[in-house]
């Protein structure tokens, strides 16, 4: 009997050992040893998971004896897997440290504020177009950057010529003259040289595009009242880069460009060249070009010198030459007569140099010097008028960067010259100007705590015609938790007057009087923005979700308004009052396996407050962006787009129609070769289908505002080679 009881007890003990249930406990922390509330621990083979409490402690119960993999995860941090044998040999609480995930947004280094910080750690709100997104948008319009910017939330490109395609960029509804476009920190596209700027920038040699919305004159001087766009060029790397792109369109357009870069021991180089061709195109059969005839050549070589590990320099030359003619199709085809005689000819020569020198004094201090010189010659001719002139400008800057453990200081001075001389063709007073601006600035970025980073700046500019401007700015970044961040910022801005605005561009500067500097003042602004960014994962980490909500306001005092006088001339007057824009931008991103969905909404309420308050013309108060992308990495990209524009008030008092734009893009990739096709505006939305673009006769057309596409559905496709 005793023997039987002993055997029974041994059997029960073995059974208990085999089927025993164990408990796992751990504390999960980030790289700085802070507990991670909401972190997840899961054992997939047992379909068990648990969430960490406010102290970062996670508990998984009822684990059988054996060896199991436990996966630890948290939004924004690298997933970690460990193998645990149960029962655990120790009773001590296991500590798990999760590192930051290398998200795309964390990998993007921005330079527009002169600091080299990741976009996730900079207080100033900066939006970027980079990497694969830049390449995808480049497939859609390889010859210029209009579409790349126009498809971003809060940005709209405004066509200023019905027949020659000239365009400007509007940020948050404000005129193009209030946006400063720079290249690698150099202001090369202002004044007269800004009229065709968007059409003459080919994106193949761009590394990324950085956009700061709102008053930003503190950063690079006057002009950035609505915002700043910084085009960042590619730099050479150790591995050679050799890219070619060839693109053709159903409108008989052609784009061919090439880019080469390589870094050697003591030197490096980048070389970019492109040829862009357009054929006169009239999809509406109204006898006028929706796309003009043009030929453009671009050549941009750049040399880099690496004297030692502390000292580098680079020197580049940009050259662009273009002939462009739009207007009556028969005239352009050589069949013009007294009836078919309307045209607009643009001839452009643009040459500029850029020089940069950088010396690292020690691990905390750095000295930089940069200079650019720009020569821009352009002529605009219509049947009874010729406007032409030469713009010479330069930009020089010296700055000093000093880094401490928790802060970074940048200070410097710069000098900007801008001179325009109009060619004399008639008796009208030339619109010449000669403006010189000297400025000094200081900026500080301070990591106040683990969750708060502050960026403050102050600039003082003295301008020879309009005096002194003091420009403070501030931004703050709040990392509330691993899901939620927020930025708030604001500052002052100014714009010195010149005649080269999109209103004057529409009339080819005919009969426009020069600015009366004795009775006009600079336009000044102030504004601010607040954004909230939330990201998480859904459905057991299968779906990545993020939403960014932006609130903005900008006010411009003493705006200059181009006004037609009784004698038929145009003058820039300053009515008492102001212009302001206020609204919201919402951006949502969802990622599931190979699918990415982007949804963007812009509400821009732009008003003119003079004797009465009226809507600002050519602003879509409501815009909706929808983009769905399917991608198999390095093999296939497919994109579907749909954009909505609400009705816009026009300068003639009418209201334009609401419309949708759609697009479909596909690219098949191999190791060194890819082919792509883009069905742009495949529902053929055209202003000429639901509204007119001119009044009067074909001989003397009076063009109305262009608020919708005039070229309609255009198919483009081509191939890219990467060696």
LOTILUM-642792 format. One record per residue (C-alpha): y, z, x; residue in one letter. Coordinates in steps of 0.25 Angstrom, whole numbers, padded with zeros to 4 digits, always signed. Layout:
<nodes>
YZXa ...
</nodes>
This chain:
<nodes>
+0000+0000+0000x +0010+0004+0011x +0006-0009+0018x +0010-0017+0006x +0023-0010+0004x +0027-0013+0019x +0024-0028+0018x +0032-0029+0005x +0044-0022+0012x +0043-0032+0023x +0042-0043+0014x +0055-0038+0006x +0062-0036+0019x +0059-0051+0023x +0063-0056+0010x +0077-0048+0010x +0079-0053+0024x +0077-0068+0020x +0085-0067+0007x +0096-0058+0012x +0110-0061+0008x +0121-0060+0019x +0137-0059+0018x +0146-0067+0028x +0160-0062+0030x +0171-0068+0040x +0186-0067+0041x +0192-0081+0043x +0205-0083+0050x +0215-0094+0055x +0218-0097+0070x +0228-0086+0070x +0218-0075+0065x +0224-0075+0051x +0214-0073+0040x +0212-0085+0031x +0212-0082+0016x +0205-0093+0008x +0196-0098+0020x +0183-0102+0016x +0169-0099+0021x +0157-0107+0016x +0142-0109+0019x +0139-0123+0013x +0124-0122+0014x +0124-0109+0005x +0136-0115-0004x +0143-0102-0001x +0158-0100+0002x +0169-0089+0002x +0184-0088+0003x +0191-0079+0013x +0200-0067+0007x +0214-0064+0011x +0209-0057+0024x +0201-0070+0028x +0188-0064+0025x +0177-0072+0019x +0164-0067+0013x +0151-0075+0010x +0140-0067+0003x +0125-0070+0000x +0122-0078+0013x +0107-0079+0016x +0101-0076+0030x +0102-0088+0039x +0112-0097+0047x +0123-0103+0039x +0136-0111+0043x +0149-0105+0037x +0161-0114+0036x +0175-0108+0036x +0187-0116+0031x +0202-0115+0027x +0212-0125+0023x +0220-0130+0035x +0210-0124+0045x +0197-0129+0052x +0184-0127+0046x +0175-0118+0054x +0160-0117+0053x +0151-0106+0059x +0136-0103+0058x +0132-0089+0054x +0118-0083+0054x +0115-0073+0043x +0113-0061+0043x +0125-0060+0053x +0122-0052+0065x +0136-0045+0065x +0144-0037+0054x +0158-0041+0060x +0167-0050+0052x +0166-0064+0057x +0180-0070+0060x +0182-0085+0058x +0195-0093+0063x +0199-0106+0057x +0208-0116+0065x +0218-0125+0059x +0213-0138+0054x +0218-0151+0061x +0224-0157+0048x +0231-0170+0049x +0244-0163+0046x +0242-0153+0057x +0240-0164+0067x +0253-0171+0064x +0264-0168+0074x +0278-0170+0069x +0290-0173+0078x +0302-0175+0069x +0307-0161+0071x +0305-0162+0086x +0294-0152+0086x +0280-0157+0088x +0273-0148+0078x +0262-0151+0068x +0266-0155+0054x +0259-0143+0049x +0268-0133+0058x +0282-0139+0057x +0292-0133+0047x +0299-0145+0044x +0292-0153+0033x +0288-0166+0039x +0279-0177+0033x +0271-0186+0042x +0264-0200+0040x +0254-0201+0052x +0240-0204+0056x +0231-0211+0046x +0242-0211+0035x +0252-0218+0044x +0241-0229+0047x +0238-0230+0032x +0252-0232+0028x +0254-0241+0040x +0243-0250+0034x +0252-0252+0021x +0264-0257+0028x +0262-0259+0043x +0276-0266+0045x +0285-0254+0041x +0285-0239+0037x +0291-0241+0023x +0278-0238+0015x +0274-0227+0025x +0286-0219+0021x +0287-0224+0007x +0274-0218+0003x +0277-0204+0007x +0281-0194-0003x +0297-0193-0004x +0300-0206+0004x +0304-0219-0002x +0307-0232+0005x +0319-0239-0002x +0320-0254-0001x +0334-0258+0001x +0333-0273+0001x +0326-0281-0010x +0323-0293-0001x +0322-0288+0014x +0314-0275+0011x +0324-0266+0019x +0320-0251+0015x +0325-0237+0018x +0318-0224+0017x +0321-0213+0006x +0316-0199+0008x +0317-0190-0005x +0325-0200-0012x +0337-0201-0002x +0343-0214+0004x +0337-0219+0016x +0349-0217+0024x +0346-0202+0023x +0332-0203+0030x +0332-0203+0045x +0321-0212+0052x +0318-0209+0066x +0307-0214+0076x +0301-0203+0086x +0314-0195+0084x +0323-0207+0086x +0333-0211+0074x +0331-0226+0075x +0333-0230+0061x +0346-0226+0056x +0359-0233+0051x +0358-0248+0052x +0344-0248+0058x +0338-0240+0047x +0339-0252+0037x +0326-0259+0041x +0320-0247+0048x +0308-0244+0039x +0305-0259+0039x +0304-0260+0054x +0295-0248+0058x +0281-0252+0059x +0271-0240+0058x +0260-0244+0068x +0266-0236+0080x +0270-0224+0072x +0262-0211+0074x +0268-0204+0062x +0280-0203+0052x +0287-0190+0050x +0296-0187+0038x +0305-0176+0036x +0311-0175+0022x +0325-0169+0019x +0337-0166+0028x +0333-0168+0043x +0345-0172+0050x +0344-0159+0059x +0332-0166+0066x +0337-0179+0071x +0352-0180+0066x +0359-0186+0054x +0352-0195+0044x +0340-0187+0039x +0345-0182+0026x +0333-0186+0018x +0323-0185+0029x +0318-0190+0042x +0307-0200+0046x +0302-0199+0060x +0293-0211+0065x +0284-0206+0076x +0278-0216+0085x +0265-0216+0092x +0264-0211+0106x +0253-0215+0116x +0241-0207+0118x +0230-0207+0129x +0221-0216+0121x +0227-0231+0119x +0231-0235+0105x +0232-0249+0102x +0234-0253+0087x +0237-0266+0080x +0240-0269+0066x +0241-0282+0058x +0245-0283+0044x +0247-0294+0034x +0253-0293+0019x +0251-0302+0007x +0266-0304+0008x +0263-0311+0021x +0268-0300+0030x +0263-0297+0043x +0263-0284+0052x +0257-0284+0066x +0259-0272+0075x +0253-0266+0087x +0253-0252+0094x +0249-0248+0108x +0250-0235+0115x +0243-0228+0127x +0246-0216+0136x +0243-0217+0150x +0245-0206+0161x +0260-0207+0163x +0264-0217+0153x +0261-0222+0139x +0266-0232+0129x +0266-0237+0115x +0269-0251+0111x +0271-0256+0097x +0274-0270+0092x +0274-0276+0078x +0277-0289+0071x +0280-0288+0056x +0282-0301+0047x +0286-0302+0032x +0286-0314+0024x +0296-0316+0012x +0289-0311+0000x +0293-0312-0015x +0282-0306-0024x +0291-0306-0036x +0294-0321-0035x +0309-0318-0037x +0313-0326-0025x +0317-0314-0016x +0309-0307-0005x +0302-0294-0008x +0297-0294+0007x +0307-0301+0017x +0303-0311+0028x +0303-0303+0041x +0298-0303+0055x +0299-0290+0063x +0295-0287+0078x +0294-0273+0083x +0291-0268+0098x +0290-0254+0102x +0285-0250+0116x +0286-0236+0121x +0283-0230+0135x +0279-0215+0137x +0280-0208+0150x +0272-0195+0154x +0279-0191+0167x +0271-0178+0167x +0265-0168+0157x +0279-0162+0154x +0288-0175+0153x +0286-0188+0145x +0295-0199+0140x +0294-0212+0132x +0303-0224+0130x +0302-0234+0119x +0308-0247+0113x +0308-0251+0099x +0311-0266+0095x +0312-0272+0081x +0316-0286+0078x +0316-0291+0063x +0320-0303+0055x +0320-0300+0040x +0324-0309+0028x +0323-0307+0013x +0329-0313+0001x +0327-0326-0006x +0313-0331-0003x +0317-0346-0003x +0328-0343+0007x +0319-0336+0016x +0309-0347+0015x +0319-0357+0019x +0322-0363+0005x +0335-0356+0002x +0346-0363-0005x +0359-0359-0012x +0351-0351-0023x +0340-0345-0013x +0349-0340-0002x +0348-0325-0003x +0342-0317+0009x +0343-0305+0018x +0341-0306+0032x +0339-0294+0042x +0338-0295+0057x +0335-0283+0065x +0334-0279+0080x +0330-0265+0083x +0329-0260+0097x +0328-0245+0101x +0323-0236+0112x +0317-0222+0112x +0317-0213+0124x +0310-0199+0125x +0309-0189+0136x +0302-0176+0135x +0300-0165+0145x +0292-0152+0143x +0299-0141+0151x +0288-0131+0149x +0278-0127+0138x +0290-0122+0130x +0301-0132+0132x +0303-0147+0131x +0314-0157+0133x +0316-0170+0126x +0325-0182+0127x +0326-0194+0118x +0334-0207+0116x +0334-0219+0108x +0343-0231+0107x +0343-0241+0095x +0348-0255+0094x +0348-0261+0080x +0353-0274+0076x +0352-0279+0061x +0358-0290+0053x +0357-0291+0038x +0361-0305+0031x +0362-0309+0017x +0368-0323+0012x +0382-0319+0013x +0382-0307+0022x +0378-0302+0036x +0377-0288+0041x +0373-0285+0055x +0375-0275+0066x +0370-0267+0078x +0366-0252+0078x +0365-0245+0091x +0360-0231+0090x +0354-0220+0100x +0348-0207+0099x +0347-0196+0111x +0341-0183+0110x +0338-0171+0120x +0330-0159+0115x +0324-0147+0120x +0311-0140+0114x +0307-0126+0117x +0295-0119+0111x +0292-0105+0110x +0280-0098+0104x +0285-0098+0090x +0296-0107+0090x +0301-0121+0095x +0316-0125+0098x +0321-0139+0099x +0336-0142+0103x +0343-0154+0107x +0354-0164+0106x +0355-0179+0101x +0365-0190+0101x +0364-0201+0091x +0372-0214+0092x +0373-0225+0081x +0382-0237+0081x +0382-0249+0072x +0390-0261+0074x +0391-0272+0063x +0392-0286+0066x +0405-0292+0061x +0402-0303+0051x +0413-0302+0041x +0426-0294+0038x +0420-0282+0033x +0422-0269+0041x +0409-0267+0049x +0401-0254+0046x +0401-0250+0061x +0398-0235+0065x +0396-0228+0078x +0390-0214+0076x +0386-0204+0086x +0380-0191+0083x +0377-0179+0093x +0368-0168+0088x +0361-0155+0093x +0350-0148+0087x +0341-0136+0088x +0328-0133+0081x +0318-0122+0080x +0304-0121+0075x +0299-0106+0074x +0285-0101+0070x +0290-0089+0063x +0277-0084+0059x +0263-0090+0057x +0267-0095+0043x +0282-0098+0045x +0288-0109+0054x +0303-0112+0054x +0311-0124+0059x +0326-0123+0060x +0335-0133+0066x +0350-0136+0068x +0357-0149+0072x +0372-0151+0075x +0376-0166+0075x +0390-0172+0078x +0393-0186+0073x +0405-0194+0078x +0409-0198+0064x +0405-0187+0055x +0406-0174+0063x +0396-0162+0064x +0384-0159+0057x +0376-0146+0057x +0362-0148+0052x +0352-0136+0051x +0338-0137+0046x +0326-0127+0043x +0312-0128+0040x +0301-0118+0037x +0286-0119+0037x +0278-0108+0029x +0263-0108+0031x +0259-0099+0020x +0244-0100+0021x +0234-0111+0025x +0236-0118+0012x +0251-0117+0010x +0263-0121+0018x +0278-0123+0015x +0290-0129+0022x +0305-0127+0018x +0316-0134+0025x +0330-0140+0024x +0342-0144+0032x +0355-0152+0033x +0357-0167+0035x +0368-0178+0037x +0369-0193+0037x +0381-0200+0044x +0386-0212+0036x +0383-0226+0039x +0382-0239+0031x +0367-0241+0033x +0361-0236+0020x +0351-0242+0011x +0362-0245+0000x +0370-0253+0010x +0357-0260+0015x +0355-0265+0001x +0368-0273+0002x +0366-0277+0017x +0378-0269+0020x +0387-0279+0014x +0401-0275+0012x +0398-0260+0016x +0410-0253+0022x +0408-0244+0034x +0408-0229+0033x +0422-0223+0032x +0419-0212+0042x +0432-0205+0040x +0430-0203+0025x +0415-0201+0025x +0406-0189+0029x +0392-0188+0033x +0381-0186+0022x +0376-0172+0023x +0363-0166+0017x +0355-0153+0015x +0341-0152+0010x +0328-0144+0010x +0314-0145+0006x +0302-0136+0003x +0287-0139+0003x +0274-0132+0000x +0261-0137+0006x +0248-0133+0001x +0234-0137+0006x +0220-0133+0003x +0206-0138+0001x +0199-0140-0013x +0185-0141-0018x +0178-0133-0007x +0187-0140+0004x +0183-0154+0000x +0197-0158-0004x +0210-0155+0004x +0222-0153-0004x +0237-0152+0000x +0250-0152-0008x +0264-0152-0002x +0276-0150-0011x +0290-0153-0006x +0304-0149-0013x +0316-0156-0007x +0331-0156-0009x +0342-0164-0001x +0357-0165-0004x +0366-0175+0003x +0381-0173+0002x +0392-0183+0004x +0382-0195+0002x +0388-0209+0006x +0386-0219-0006x +0388-0234-0004x +0398-0238-0014x +0403-0252-0018x +0418-0253-0018x +0427-0261-0028x +0429-0271-0017x +0414-0274-0015x +0412-0266-0002x +0403-0254-0001x +0407-0241+0005x +0400-0228+0007x +0407-0217-0001x +0404-0202-0002x +0405-0198-0017x +0406-0183-0019x +0393-0177-0021x +0379-0178-0015x +0365-0183-0016x +0352-0174-0017x +0338-0176-0018x +0328-0165-0023x +0313-0166-0027x +0299-0164-0023x +0288-0170-0015x +0273-0167-0018x +0262-0172-0009x +0247-0169-0012x +0235-0173-0003x +0221-0172-0007x +0209-0175+0003x +0195-0177-0001x +0185-0182+0009x +0190-0196+0012x +0201-0196+0001x +0215-0192+0002x +0225-0192-0010x +0240-0190-0008x +0249-0188-0019x +0264-0187-0018x +0275-0185-0027x +0290-0186-0025x +0301-0181-0034x +0315-0185-0029x +0327-0182-0037x +0339-0188-0030x +0353-0187-0036x +0367-0192-0033x +0377-0181-0036x +0391-0188-0037x +0401-0187-0049x +0388-0188-0057x +0373-0186-0053x +0364-0198-0053x +0350-0202-0047x +0350-0207-0033x +0345-0222-0034x +0332-0227-0029x +0324-0214-0029x +0311-0213-0036x +0312-0199-0042x +0297-0198-0043x +0287-0204-0033x +0272-0202-0033x +0263-0205-0021x +0248-0206-0022x +0239-0210-0011x +0223-0210-0010x +0217-0212+0003x +0202-0214+0006x +0198-0214+0021x +0186-0214+0029x +0191-0210+0043x +0192-0222+0053x +0185-0231+0043x +0192-0233+0030x +0206-0230+0023x +0209-0233+0008x +0222-0229+0001x +0227-0230-0013x +0242-0227-0016x +0251-0226-0028x +0266-0223-0028x +0275-0220-0040x +0290-0222-0040x +0298-0217-0052x +0310-0225-0057x +0322-0225-0048x +0337-0226-0051x +0343-0239-0045x +0357-0241-0039x +0361-0251-0051x +0358-0240-0061x +0345-0245-0066x +0332-0237-0064x +0320-0243-0057x +0306-0243-0063x +0295-0234-0059x +0283-0240-0051x +0270-0237-0044x +0266-0243-0030x +0251-0243-0026x +0244-0247-0014x +0230-0248-0008x +0226-0248+0007x +0213-0249+0014x +0209-0249+0028x +0196-0251+0035x +0195-0245+0049x +0186-0247+0061x +0187-0241+0075x +0198-0251+0080x +0201-0259+0068x +0205-0258+0054x +0209-0267+0042x +0218-0263+0031x +0224-0268+0018x +0235-0262+0009x +0237-0266-0005x +0252-0262-0007x +0258-0261-0020x +0245-0267-0027x +0251-0266-0041x +0262-0274-0036x +0274-0265-0040x +0287-0273-0038x +0301-0271-0042x +0302-0285-0046x +0291-0283-0056x +0298-0273-0065x +0313-0274-0060x +0323-0283-0053x +0327-0282-0038x +0340-0291-0040x +0350-0296-0049x +0358-0309-0049x +0353-0322-0043x +0343-0325-0032x +0354-0330-0024x +0363-0318-0025x +0353-0307-0029x +0359-0292-0031x +0347-0283-0027x +0344-0271-0035x +0338-0258-0029x +0323-0260-0024x +0316-0248-0029x +0301-0254-0030x +0293-0263-0021x +0297-0278-0022x +0286-0283-0013x +0274-0279-0023x +0260-0279-0019x +0258-0283-0005x +0244-0283+0002x +0243-0280+0017x +0232-0279+0026x +0228-0280+0041x +0221-0273+0052x +0223-0263+0063x +0217-0263+0077x +0216-0250+0085x +0212-0251+0100x 
</nodes>
